[in-house]
């Protein structure tokens, strides 16, 4: 069974890179979002198996989006993907229930391995 993924990042090039890697790893991309507000709305609409979510985005930041998604869907599988490598952000993300946190630039193999862990 194909796993579905929502990709949320304000940078188109990052969304495209994540989508390409995920598709090669056997995921179906069901949607993408360029800001945190759109990520929350699309999660509600699409109910993907997993989400990759940037921290720094317009409208809502990634932490705000995680908070909103996890309130209604505590079992959501969310991978934060961000250039922000601050301990406080990382701590907040894990306290809210994210599955993993990747720091940009990330290695393709690391993203694939992270997605594989979400699929089990």
DALINQUI-V155303 format. One record per helix or strand of 2 or more residues. SS is the DSSP state (H for helix, E for strand). FROM is the first residue (numbers start at 1). LEN is the number of residues. If there is no record, write none. Layout:
BEGIN
SS&FROM&LEN / SS&FROM&LEN
END
This chain:
BEGIN
E&3&6 / H&12&13 / E&27&7 / H&36&11 / E&50&4 / H&62&11 / E&78&5 / H&87&10 / E&100&4 / H&108&12
END
